[in-house]
Amino acid sequence: MTASAREMAAATPAGRDRYVDLLRVASLATVIAGHWLMAAVSGDGIGNLLPLVPPLQVLTWGLQVMPVFFFVGGFSHALSYRSVRRGHPGPGGYALFLRARLRRLLRPTLVFVGVWTAAALVVQLAGADRGPLAGAALRIVTQPLWFIGIYLAMVAFTPPLLRLHERHGWAAFAALVAAAAAVDLLRFAGGVPYVEFLNFAFVWLAVHQLGFLRADGRLTRPGLLAAAGLAGAALLVAYGPYPLSMVGMPGEKVSNMAPPTFALLAHGMWLVGAVQLLARPVGARLARPRVWRAVVAANGIAMTAFLWHLTAMLAVYAAQLGLGLSLPAPATAAWWAQVPLRLLAAAALTGVLVAVFRRFEAPAAGAPAPGSGPGAALGVTCCLLGILGLSMTGLGGLLEGHSATLIALPLTAPAAIGMALGGWLLVERSASVRRVRLRG
């Protein structure tokens, strides 16, 4: 544990909601562990354990915790934007809010993308990407970036949706829920093409809106929310066109994740209600100095660990193959016997990668200056589309112009990377221009 973590823990204001910080770390840690467990790697490539062992799909109802992270994001964004708005009303405050969030999120992400892009080019120039494991690794290593792209959208939509929340409260959340339901009706009953992509916004923003409600102390009946969400998800899966798994699986006709479905929104509601029920008993333990220091330290490296955890897992399997050790068929007794050792090795290697790259997650020196609202918003849009696109294209086929479809538009990995970098520079430039005008 670093001295800075001790100092930050000691300086924590008495009124800080420590439980939210724990939820942020715990949700990302659960996602990381889930990815490690679901990876079904063999000499033929990288698959998914859930189709091989269908009964395990029910575990995704507890392990698919990304809704909790977005719920926490809504809570944090509400507090952060209100603080900025008080000191910087107008478009400049919006840009300041965007840049403050982008700095912490995109710096480690763009470093990750840069390192892996360079590695992918070397591998492909050497012709080493023809094997099933190497090719699959280049394809999947960027997949978790979808979460970064969606999170950027939530940051961008915070100001208008927070205003709706302040005016209408629960009705604003209900409107997003109704919109998500309407999208699924048009998709499954109406056969409207591409309408399902709207739920990338409606589903995740509805969960994000629950964070606003928590920030204002309006989630007063979490048990009812959890029961309604769990019952709704169960009924939708039992009688609707929705699969049991709350994570995507290869080859399935309908995924609850990509794009999100109304069933996933119900699942998110039950998870939010469930974690709220635990807030008081768990929150009391966070007052202990040692426990709180651990949470503070983990928050300082959580994003770096998330970005590099698949790299660590792939390295463990590559080392196993390189050393000539057996790689049992997934889901066999021998495969399960190796799971604890693989998890320990992946965790250790993730720790090494965090030690190398954590500096890019640390807050940048100096406070961001107010800038141009439209310029910053356009930059965020480019960033989120670029990051989402890269999560879909992967880094395979860089030299062949491999592309993927992002909302009906083909996009290559180099174009996606260019959009993300260009968006970042646009946001930074908008603030630089504003500083020059202020000095002038």
Secondary structure, DSSP 4 states (H G I P E B T S, - for coil): --HHHHHHHHT--TT--HHHHHHHHHHHHHHHHHHHHHEEEETTEEEEHHHHSGGGGGGHHHH--HHHHHHHHHHHHHHHHHHHHHHS-SHHHHHHHHHHHHHHHHHHHHHHHHHHHHHHHHHHHTTTT-SHHHHHHHHHTTGGGHHHHHHHHHHHHHHHHHHHHHHHTHHHHHHHHHHHHHHHIIIIIS--TTGGGGHHHHHHHHHHHHHHHHHTT----HHHHHHHHHHHHHHHHHHSS--S-SS--TT-SS-SBTTB-HHHHHHHHHHHHHHHHTHHHHHHHTTSHHHHHHHHHHHTTHHHHHHHHHHHHHHHHHHHHHTT---PPTTSHHHHHHHHHHHHHHHHHHHHHHHHHGGGTSPPSSPPPP--HHHHHHHHHHHHHHHHHHHHH-STTTTTT-EEEETTEEEEHHHHHHHHHHHHHHHHHHHHHHHHHHH-
